[in-house]
Amino acid sequence: MILKVENLKKRYGNFELDIPDLQIEDGEIFGLVGNNGAGKTTFLRLCLDLIQANEGKILLGDIDVAKSEDWKKYTGSYLDEGFLIDFLTPEEYFEFVGSLYHISAGQIEKSLSRFDDFFTGEILGQRKYIREMSTGNKHKIGIAAAMFIDPQVLILDEPFANLDPSSRKILNNLLSNLNKRNNTTMLISSHDLANVTDVCTRVAILENGKIVGDIQASDKTYDELQKYFETESS
């Protein structure tokens, strides 16, 4: 599923997100990096039609996300804890998400089994509401809920935040496996350069609302990004 941006602008006071042209190809794992305030989360919220653009549009396939909800049938996403229903248990929440995508209880259980290592025995069967869980475990629940539906498009904001090193490595493997299994197109925003360069096939740099770099990932990508941000901070 191709994600395409055309003449996109979103203004907040003196800040403007301005992306005239961007295309994320079918099956790409696209990483978006940048400092705080660069506009990463704003862009992802526009992709999910959570806020309205001042100009331009975003297409998922041939669908303008602001004019139709059909894209939601094949899109998984998690940006922050606001996506969770925290008065439910994790099991109840996964059941609710599965019902939205017409996934049977048996299939939900089977799909969630892929996350056993990621959950480390702290998510399912705990008899806790989501609101009672740690920030890291809430994060895992949101990510798993976005992924277990086997989406054609996956959009995640800072998925490696609040995770320990082992969980980050497991998440990298889960993302890669989902991409290989379903050819899922992914858009991942993160400050974590190491994990972004490990999993992404293409990485763009967003600075002050504009994409200032767009490179195919290679063995040199991490060093190139490190050098860029070190230069910017000096």
C-alpha positions as CSV (number, residue, x, y, z in Angstrom):
1,M,0.0,0.0,0.0
2,I,1.6,3.3,-1.1
3,L,1.3,6.4,1.1
4,K,1.6,9.6,-0.9
5,V,1.8,13.2,0.3
6,E,0.9,16.1,-2.0
7,N,1.6,19.8,-1.2
8,L,0.9,19.2,2.5
9,K,1.0,22.2,4.9
10,K,0.0,22.4,8.6
11,R,0.5,25.6,10.5
12,Y,0.6,26.2,14.3
13,G,1.5,29.8,15.2
14,N,5.0,30.4,13.8
15,F,5.5,26.7,13.0
16,E,4.7,25.2,9.6
17,L,4.9,21.6,8.5
18,D,5.6,21.8,4.8
19,I,6.0,18.6,2.8
20,P,5.4,19.3,-0.9
21,D,6.0,15.8,-2.1
22,L,6.6,12.4,-0.5
23,Q,5.9,8.9,-1.5
24,I,6.4,5.8,0.7
25,E,6.4,2.8,-1.5
26,D,4.5,-0.4,-1.0
27,G,6.3,-2.6,1.5
28,E,8.8,0.1,2.6
29,I,9.7,0.5,6.3
30,F,10.1,4.3,6.4
31,G,11.7,5.9,9.4
32,L,11.2,9.6,10.3
33,V,13.8,11.1,12.6
34,G,14.2,14.6,13.9
35,N,14.6,16.7,17.1
36,N,11.7,17.6,19.3
37,G,9.4,20.1,17.7
38,A,10.4,19.1,14.1
39,G,6.9,18.1,13.3
40,K,7.1,14.3,13.3
41,T,4.0,13.6,15.5
42,T,2.1,16.3,13.6
43,F,2.8,14.5,10.3
44,L,1.7,11.2,11.7
45,R,-1.5,12.7,13.1
46,L,-2.2,14.2,9.7
47,C,-1.7,10.7,8.2
48,L,-4.3,9.3,10.5
49,D,-6.8,12.2,10.0
50,L,-6.6,13.2,13.6
51,I,-5.9,16.8,12.7
52,Q,-6.8,18.8,9.5
53,A,-4.2,20.1,7.1
54,N,-4.3,23.7,6.0
55,E,-3.3,22.7,2.5
56,G,-2.7,19.6,0.5
57,K,-3.6,15.9,1.1
58,I,-2.4,12.5,2.1
59,L,-3.4,9.4,0.1
60,L,-3.3,5.8,1.3
61,G,-3.5,3.9,-1.9
62,D,-6.0,6.0,-3.9
63,I,-7.9,7.2,-0.8
64,D,-7.7,10.7,0.6
65,V,-7.5,10.0,4.3
66,A,-9.4,13.3,5.1
67,K,-12.4,12.4,2.8
68,S,-13.0,8.7,3.5
69,E,-12.6,6.2,6.3
70,D,-12.1,3.2,4.1
71,W,-8.3,3.2,4.8
72,K,-9.0,2.4,8.4
73,K,-9.9,-1.1,7.5
74,Y,-6.3,-2.0,6.7
75,T,-4.3,0.4,8.9
76,G,-2.9,-0.2,12.3
77,S,-1.5,2.7,14.4
78,Y,-0.3,3.7,17.8
79,L,0.9,7.2,18.7
80,D,0.4,7.5,22.5
81,E,-1.6,6.3,25.5
82,G,-4.6,8.3,24.2
83,F,-5.2,5.4,21.8
84,L,-5.8,3.0,24.7
85,I,-9.0,2.4,26.6
86,D,-7.4,2.2,30.0
87,F,-10.5,1.0,32.0
88,L,-10.3,-2.3,30.2
89,T,-7.9,-5.2,30.8
90,P,-5.4,-5.9,28.0
91,E,-7.5,-9.0,27.0
92,E,-10.7,-6.9,26.8
93,Y,-8.8,-4.2,24.8
94,F,-7.4,-6.7,22.3
95,E,-10.9,-8.2,22.0
96,F,-12.3,-4.8,21.3
97,V,-9.7,-4.0,18.7
98,G,-10.2,-7.4,17.0
99,S,-13.9,-6.8,16.8
100,L,-13.3,-3.6,14.8
101,Y,-11.4,-5.7,12.2
102,H,-13.8,-8.7,12.4
103,I,-11.2,-11.0,13.8
104,S,-12.4,-14.0,15.7
105,A,-11.5,-14.7,19.3
106,G,-9.5,-17.7,18.2
107,Q,-7.6,-15.7,15.7
108,I,-6.9,-13.0,18.2
109,E,-5.4,-15.5,20.6
110,K,-3.3,-17.0,17.8
111,S,-2.1,-13.6,16.6
112,L,-1.2,-12.4,20.1
113,S,0.9,-15.5,20.7
114,R,3.6,-13.9,18.4
115,F,4.0,-11.3,21.2
116,D,4.8,-13.7,24.1
117,D,8.5,-12.7,24.3
118,F,7.6,-9.1,23.9
119,F,5.1,-9.2,26.7
120,T,7.5,-11.0,29.1
121,G,4.6,-12.4,31.1
122,E,3.6,-9.0,32.3
123,I,0.6,-8.2,30.0
124,L,-1.8,-11.1,29.7
125,G,-3.4,-12.9,32.6
126,Q,-2.5,-10.2,35.2
127,R,-6.1,-9.3,36.2
128,K,-5.1,-5.7,35.9
129,Y,-6.7,-2.8,34.1
130,I,-4.5,-1.1,31.5
131,R,-4.4,2.1,33.7
132,E,-2.7,0.1,36.5
133,M,0.2,-1.0,34.3
134,S,3.6,0.7,33.8
135,T,4.2,3.1,31.0
136,G,6.4,0.6,29.2
137,N,3.7,-2.1,29.4
138,K,1.0,0.3,28.2
139,H,3.3,1.1,25.3
140,K,3.6,-2.7,24.5
141,I,-0.2,-3.1,24.6
142,G,-0.7,-0.2,22.1
143,I,2.0,-1.5,19.7
144,A,0.7,-5.0,19.8
145,A,-2.9,-3.9,19.2
146,A,-1.7,-2.0,16.1
147,M,0.2,-5.0,14.8
148,F,-1.7,-8.2,15.6
149,I,-4.4,-7.3,13.1
150,D,-1.8,-7.8,10.4
151,P,-2.3,-4.4,8.8
152,Q,-1.3,-3.4,5.3
153,V,-0.2,0.0,6.7
154,L,1.4,0.5,10.1
155,I,2.0,3.9,11.7
156,L,3.9,4.1,15.0
157,D,5.2,7.1,16.9
158,E,8.3,6.5,19.1
159,P,7.7,2.8,19.4
160,F,11.1,2.2,21.0
161,A,10.5,4.7,23.8
162,N,10.0,3.3,27.4
163,L,11.2,-0.1,26.3
164,D,14.3,-1.9,27.7
165,P,17.0,-3.0,25.3
166,S,15.7,-6.6,25.0
167,S,12.2,-5.5,24.2
168,R,13.5,-3.1,21.6
169,K,15.3,-5.9,19.9
170,I,12.3,-8.1,20.0
171,L,10.1,-5.3,18.6
172,N,12.6,-4.9,15.7
173,N,12.1,-8.6,14.9
174,L,8.3,-8.3,15.1
175,L,8.3,-5.4,12.7
176,S,10.6,-7.1,10.3
177,N,8.6,-10.3,10.4
178,L,5.3,-8.4,9.9
179,N,6.8,-6.6,6.9
180,K,8.1,-9.9,5.3
181,R,4.8,-11.8,6.0
182,N,2.3,-9.1,4.8
183,N,4.5,-6.7,2.8
184,T,3.2,-4.1,5.3
185,T,4.1,-0.5,4.5
186,M,5.4,1.1,7.7
187,L,5.9,4.7,8.9
188,I,7.9,4.9,12.1
189,S,8.8,8.1,13.9
190,S,11.6,7.8,16.5
191,H,14.5,9.5,18.3
192,D,16.2,6.1,18.5
193,L,18.6,6.2,15.6
194,A,20.1,2.8,16.3
195,N,16.8,0.9,16.2
196,V,15.5,3.0,13.3
197,T,18.5,2.2,11.2
198,D,18.3,-1.5,12.2
199,V,14.7,-2.0,11.0
200,C,14.0,0.7,8.4
201,T,14.7,0.4,4.7
202,R,14.6,4.2,4.2
203,V,15.1,7.1,6.6
204,A,14.1,10.8,6.3
205,I,15.2,13.7,8.5
206,L,12.6,16.2,9.4
207,E,13.8,19.6,10.6
208,N,11.7,22.7,11.4
209,G,8.7,21.2,9.5
210,K,10.7,20.3,6.3
211,I,12.3,17.1,5.1
212,V,16.0,17.9,4.7
213,G,17.3,14.4,4.0
214,D,15.9,11.2,2.6
215,I,18.2,8.2,2.2
216,Q,18.0,4.5,1.5
217,A,19.2,2.7,4.6
218,S,22.6,1.0,4.5
219,D,25.4,0.0,6.9
220,K,26.5,3.6,7.0
221,T,23.1,5.2,7.8
222,Y,23.5,5.3,11.5
223,D,26.9,7.0,11.3
224,E,25.5,9.5,8.8
225,L,22.6,10.4,11.0
226,Q,24.8,10.6,14.1
227,K,27.1,13.0,12.3
228,Y,24.2,15.1,11.1
229,F,22.7,15.6,14.5
230,E,26.0,16.2,16.1
231,T,26.7,18.9,13.6
232,E,23.3,20.5,14.2
233,S,23.8,20.6,17.9
234,S,27.3,22.2,17.8
